[in-house]
Amino acid sequence: MLPVPSERADRTYLGLSGWGKTFKMADVKANLVLIEILSMYCPFCQKEAPVVNQLYEAIEKDPVSKGKIKIIGIGAGNSSYETDVFRKKYSVPFPVFPDPDYDIHKKCGEVRTPFFIAVRLNPNGTQDITYAKLGGFGDIPAFLDTLKKAAGL
């Protein structure tokens, strides 16, 4: 469970309706969600931020993937203030959720950062992890193609 974003643009991006306190991955209106486990103090995450932003733009410009592939960030060990600073400093266009007590990070196996996990949201409400990798994802068009295939697009 994640907190419902306070920003309307983030709620709209994720397709969340209402003002509940939390939501689960199955509530996101998408075929696939790419989760980036990051930390604002991680120099590799800072270096990768512009590349992830470019991936976001590529997804949003592609008529096949727009609205069907979403990106979220999880700030491992980061407070709301820290995730807000990271988003502002690196112009991150997608929601980044604080994980100050490492709860989500622990559930993900205490991975190093940045770590990317692609979760396919199946029509029957189940989810499948289709991609999990430490570090950058390389060529954006090739990675977007990988995500589209994983999303069934």
Helices and strands as residue ranges (DSSP letters): E 2-3, H 8-14, E 22-23, G 25-27, E 32-38, H 43-61, E 69-76, H 80-89, E 96-99, H 103-107, E 115-121, E 127-134, H 140-150
